[in-house]
Amino acid sequence: MASTVTSGTRPYLLLVTTMLLWGSGFSASKVIVDHLPHSVVATLRFGGGALALLVALRLSRQPGRWRPPLRDWARAAGAGVLGVFVYNVLFFWGLSLAPAIDGSTIVPVMSPVLTTSFLLVVGRERASAARVAGLAIGAAGAVVFFVGSGGEAGAGQGRLAGDLLFLLSACCWAAFTLTGRRVLAGIDPLKATTYATVSGAVLLAIYSAPSAAQVAWQDVPAYVWLNVVFVALGPTAVANLLYYRGIRDVGPASASIMMFVVPVVGTACSALFLGESFGTVQAVGAAVLLVGAVLAVTQGRLPARRRAVVPEPGPERRGGRLA
C-alpha cells in the first residue's frame, strides 16, 4: 500500500525566485542598453549566461556531457536560434526604444496568451467559454495598451515602435514554447539549456561584432558592468535552471501561472530603480490585459498541485539483516 504526499513548497520557492530574477532583469538590462548597443547587450547577457551554464555542466556528474550526440546539438542549436538569438535581437532592440516597464508587461503576459491562442486555433486545447472570454479581454487590453504607447504625452512613436518589437519577441517566445518540447525531447534540461544558450550566444556574437568594434569599452561605467554580471548570472543562467527544476516538480501548468508574477516585479523594479511609469491609458490597458491573460490561461481555476506517490516505510535493514 502507498501513501500520497504533496510535493511541498520548495518547487514553488524556486519558481518565485525565478520570477523575481526575470522581473528584475528588465530594469537591469535597460541600464546596460542606455550605455551600449542593444545587440552588444544581448551578447554580453547570453554570452555570460552560456559560460555560467558551461561551468555548471562541467561540475555536474552527467555522462557524456562534453560529447553529446550530433542530433542533440542540432536540435538544441535550432532552439537557440529561435529562443535565444531572434528573441533577444527583437527584445533588446525594443528595450533601446521603449521603457523597461513596457517590456516587463508585454513579453511575459502576451507570450502565454499567444501560445494559448495558437493551441485553440489548431484544436490542441479546449475552447471553453472562460478561455475565449479571457483571450477577448486580453486582446482588448493589448489594443488599449498599444494605443496608450503612441498617444500618451511625451511617449512618441519610439515607444510604440519599441512596444511592437516587444510584441514580436513575445511571438518568438511563444513559437519557441510550442516547438521546444519536441525539439528538446529526450535531452536533459541542463544540457538542453546549455546547448541552446551557447548556440544562440554564438550567433549573437557574430551579429553584434560590427557594433562591438565601435564601443569605447574603457568609458563604460563600473555600475554597468555590475548589471552585466547580474543579468548574465541571475535572470539568465540561474533563473533558467530553477525554472526547469520547478517545471519538473510541479508541471508546466502550475509553472505557467507563476509567469504572471513577472510583470508585477518588473513594474516595481522599473518604477523604483529607473523612475519609469505608465500613462493612464497604458495602465488601464495593462490591467485589462493581465486580467484577460490570467483568465485565458487558468480558465478561472488554479491547476491541481502535482502529488508524488511515496511507498510507506517498511522494516529497516541493519547490517544486511532486518531490524
matplotlib code that plots the C-alpha trace (Angstrom):
import matplotlib.pyplot as plt

x = [0.0, 1.2, 0.6, 0.2, 2.1, 2.2, 5.4, 6.0, 6.7, 10.3, 9.4, 7.2, 10.0, 12.3, 9.7, 9.1, 12.9, 12.9, 10.2, 11.9, 15.1, 13.3, 11.3, 14.3, 16.2, 14.2, 15.3, 18.9, 19.0, 17.7, 20.5, 23.0, 21.1, 21.4, 25.2, 25.8, 24.3, 21.3, 23.0, 26.1, 24.0, 22.2, 25.6, 27.0, 24.0, 23.7, 27.4, 27.9, 25.0, 26.4, 29.7, 28.0, 25.9, 29.0, 30.7, 27.5, 27.5, 31.2, 30.7, 27.7, 28.1, 26.3, 27.9, 28.9, 28.5, 31.2, 30.4, 26.7, 25.1, 25.1, 21.4, 21.1, 23.4, 21.4, 18.1, 19.3, 21.0, 17.7, 16.0, 18.8, 18.3, 14.7, 14.6, 17.9, 19.1, 16.0, 14.1, 16.9, 17.6, 14.0, 13.8, 16.9, 16.1, 12.7, 14.4, 16.6, 13.4, 10.8, 10.9, 11.7, 8.3, 6.6, 8.7, 8.1, 4.3, 4.1, 6.6, 5.6, 1.9, 1.5, 3.7, 1.2, -1.7, -0.3, 0.6, -2.9, -4.4, -2.4, -3.3, -7.0, -6.8, -5.2, -7.5, -5.0, -6.7, -10.4, -12.2, -14.0, -16.1, -13.8, -10.7, -12.3, -13.5, -10.0, -8.5, -11.0, -10.4, -6.6, -6.8, -8.9, -6.4, -3.5, -5.2, -5.7, -2.1, -0.6, -2.9, -1.5, 2.1, 1.8, -0.8, 0.4, 2.1, 5.8, 5.6, 6.3, 6.5, 9.7, 7.9, 5.2, 7.9, 9.7, 6.4, 5.7, 9.2, 8.4, 5.2, 7.3, 9.7, 6.7, 5.5, 9.0, 9.0, 5.5, 6.8, 9.8, 7.5, 5.3, 8.2, 10.7, 9.2, 9.5, 12.9, 14.5, 12.7, 14.9, 17.6, 18.5, 17.2, 20.7, 22.2, 19.3, 19.5, 23.3, 23.4, 20.6, 22.2, 25.6, 24.4, 22.3, 25.1, 27.5, 25.0, 24.5, 28.3, 28.6, 25.6, 26.9, 30.6, 30.4, 28.7, 31.1, 34.1, 32.8, 32.3, 34.6, 35.0, 37.2, 34.4, 31.8, 30.9, 31.6, 27.9, 27.0, 29.4, 27.8, 24.5, 26.0, 27.3, 23.9, 21.8, 24.1, 24.1, 20.8, 18.0, 19.8, 21.7, 20.3, 16.7, 16.5, 17.9, 15.5, 12.6, 13.3, 13.6, 10.3, 8.6, 10.0, 8.4, 5.1, 4.5, 4.2, 0.6, 1.4, 4.7, 3.0, 0.7, 3.8, 4.7, 2.2, 4.4, 7.0, 5.1, 4.4, 8.1, 9.2, 6.9, 8.0, 11.7, 11.3, 9.4, 11.9, 15.2, 14.5, 11.7, 9.5, 5.7, 2.7, 0.5, -3.2, -4.3, -1.4, -2.1, -5.7, -4.7, -2.0, -4.5, -7.2, -4.5, -3.3, -6.8, -7.6, -4.3, -4.8, -8.4, -7.3, -4.5, -6.2, -9.8, -10.9, -9.3, -5.9, -4.2, -4.1, -0.9, 1.2, 1.4, 4.1, 3.4, 5.9, 6.0, 5.2, 8.3, 9.0, 11.2, 14.7, 17.7, 20.9, 24.0, 22.1, 19.5, 16.0, 16.0]
y = [0.0, 3.5, 6.9, 10.1, 13.3, 16.7, 17.8, 20.6, 24.3, 24.1, 23.9, 27.0, 28.8, 28.0, 29.3, 32.5, 33.1, 32.6, 35.2, 37.7, 37.3, 37.5, 40.6, 42.4, 41.6, 44.1, 47.2, 45.9, 45.3, 48.8, 50.3, 48.5, 49.3, 53.0, 52.7, 50.0, 49.0, 46.6, 43.8, 44.0, 43.9, 40.7, 39.1, 40.1, 38.8, 35.4, 35.0, 35.3, 33.1, 30.5, 30.5, 30.1, 27.2, 25.5, 25.7, 24.2, 21.4, 20.8, 20.5, 18.2, 14.4, 13.7, 11.1, 12.3, 15.9, 17.0, 14.7, 15.0, 13.2, 15.4, 15.1, 16.7, 19.5, 20.2, 20.2, 22.5, 24.8, 25.2, 26.1, 28.5, 30.3, 31.0, 31.2, 33.0, 34.7, 36.0, 36.6, 38.7, 40.7, 41.8, 42.2, 44.3, 46.4, 47.2, 47.9, 50.5, 52.4, 51.8, 51.8, 48.6, 48.7, 48.1, 45.1, 43.6, 43.8, 42.8, 39.9, 37.7, 38.4, 38.1, 35.0, 32.7, 34.4, 33.9, 30.3, 29.5, 31.2, 29.0, 25.9, 26.8, 27.5, 24.2, 22.3, 21.1, 22.9, 23.1, 26.4, 26.8, 30.0, 31.2, 30.8, 32.5, 35.4, 35.7, 35.9, 38.5, 40.6, 40.2, 41.4, 44.4, 45.3, 44.9, 47.3, 49.9, 49.4, 50.0, 53.0, 54.4, 53.7, 56.1, 58.5, 59.4, 62.8, 62.6, 58.9, 59.5, 56.9, 55.5, 54.0, 52.5, 51.0, 49.5, 48.0, 46.5, 44.9, 43.5, 42.0, 40.4, 39.0, 37.6, 35.9, 34.5, 33.1, 31.6, 29.8, 28.6, 27.3, 25.5, 23.8, 23.5, 20.4, 18.4, 20.0, 19.2, 15.9, 13.4, 15.9, 16.6, 20.1, 21.3, 20.1, 21.4, 24.9, 25.0, 23.9, 26.3, 29.2, 28.6, 28.3, 31.4, 33.3, 32.5, 33.9, 37.0, 37.5, 37.3, 39.6, 42.2, 42.2, 45.4, 47.3, 45.9, 47.2, 50.7, 50.7, 52.7, 49.9, 51.9, 54.5, 52.0, 52.8, 50.2, 50.0, 49.0, 46.1, 45.1, 45.0, 42.9, 40.3, 40.3, 39.7, 37.1, 35.1, 35.8, 36.3, 34.1, 31.2, 30.7, 31.6, 29.2, 26.3, 27.0, 27.2, 23.8, 22.3, 23.9, 22.5, 19.1, 19.1, 20.9, 20.6, 23.2, 24.2, 25.4, 26.9, 29.0, 30.6, 31.8, 33.8, 36.4, 37.4, 38.8, 41.9, 42.8, 42.5, 44.2, 47.1, 47.6, 47.5, 49.9, 52.4, 52.1, 52.0, 53.8, 56.1, 54.8, 54.7, 54.1, 56.7, 56.5, 54.8, 52.3, 51.5, 50.7, 48.6, 46.7, 45.9, 44.6, 42.6, 41.0, 40.0, 38.6, 36.6, 35.0, 34.1, 32.6, 30.5, 29.3, 29.2, 30.6, 27.8, 27.0, 23.8, 21.0, 20.5, 17.6, 14.8, 12.2, 8.6, 7.5, 3.9, 3.5, 2.9, -0.8, -2.7, -1.2, -3.2, -3.1, -4.8, -6.7, -8.1, -6.9, -4.7]
z = [0.0, -0.7, 0.9, -1.1, -0.1, -1.6, -3.4, -0.8, -1.1, -2.3, -6.1, -5.7, -3.9, -6.8, -9.2, -7.2, -7.2, -10.9, -11.4, -9.2, -11.2, -14.5, -13.4, -12.1, -15.3, -17.4, -15.5, -15.1, -18.9, -19.6, -17.6, -19.9, -23.1, -22.2, -22.5, -25.1, -28.4, -28.0, -29.9, -27.8, -24.6, -25.8, -26.5, -23.1, -21.3, -23.0, -23.6, -19.9, -19.2, -21.6, -19.8, -16.4, -17.8, -19.2, -15.8, -14.2, -16.8, -16.2, -12.5, -12.9, -12.9, -16.2, -18.5, -22.0, -21.2, -23.5, -26.4, -26.9, -29.9, -33.1, -33.2, -29.7, -30.7, -33.9, -32.1, -29.3, -31.8, -33.6, -30.4, -29.6, -32.9, -32.2, -28.4, -27.8, -31.0, -32.7, -29.5, -27.9, -31.0, -31.0, -27.3, -26.7, -29.8, -28.3, -25.0, -26.7, -27.8, -25.0, -21.2, -19.4, -17.7, -21.1, -21.8, -18.4, -19.1, -22.8, -23.0, -20.0, -20.4, -24.2, -24.6, -22.8, -24.4, -27.9, -27.0, -25.8, -28.9, -31.2, -29.4, -29.6, -33.3, -34.1, -31.8, -29.3, -26.4, -25.5, -26.3, -23.1, -22.5, -19.8, -22.1, -25.1, -22.8, -21.3, -24.8, -25.9, -22.7, -23.2, -26.8, -25.8, -23.1, -25.6, -28.0, -25.3, -24.1, -27.6, -28.2, -25.0, -26.1, -29.0, -27.7, -24.2, -23.8, -24.4, -25.4, -29.1, -31.9, -30.5, -27.5, -29.8, -32.1, -29.0, -27.7, -31.1, -31.0, -27.6, -29.1, -31.8, -29.3, -27.4, -30.6, -31.0, -27.4, -27.9, -31.0, -29.1, -26.4, -28.9, -30.6, -27.8, -26.2, -29.5, -30.4, -27.0, -26.3, -24.6, -23.7, -20.0, -19.1, -18.0, -21.3, -23.4, -21.7, -22.1, -25.8, -26.8, -24.9, -26.3, -29.9, -29.6, -27.9, -30.8, -33.3, -31.2, -31.0, -34.8, -35.3, -32.8, -33.8, -36.0, -33.2, -30.6, -32.6, -32.2, -28.5, -26.3, -23.7, -21.4, -20.9, -19.8, -16.1, -13.4, -12.4, -16.0, -15.7, -12.4, -14.2, -16.9, -14.4, -12.7, -15.8, -17.1, -13.9, -12.3, -14.8, -17.4, -16.0, -12.5, -13.4, -16.3, -14.3, -11.4, -13.9, -15.4, -12.0, -11.0, -14.1, -13.3, -9.9, -10.4, -14.1, -16.8, -16.0, -12.5, -13.6, -16.3, -13.7, -11.9, -15.0, -14.1, -11.1, -13.6, -14.7, -11.1, -10.2, -13.4, -12.9, -9.3, -10.3, -13.2, -11.0, -8.1, -9.9, -13.2, -12.3, -15.1, -15.1, -17.2, -18.6, -17.6, -20.8, -20.7, -17.0, -17.8, -20.8, -18.8, -16.0, -18.5, -20.4, -17.3, -16.2, -19.6, -19.7, -16.3, -17.2, -20.6, -19.1, -15.9, -17.3, -13.9, -11.8, -10.5, -11.7, -9.2, -7.3, -8.5, -6.0, -5.6, -4.6, -1.9, -0.6, 3.1, 5.2, 5.7, 8.0, 8.2, 7.4, 9.5, 8.5, 5.8, 8.3, 9.1, 12.2]

ax = plt.figure().add_subplot(projection="3d")
ax.plot(x, y, z, "-o")
ax.set_aspect("equal")
plt.show()
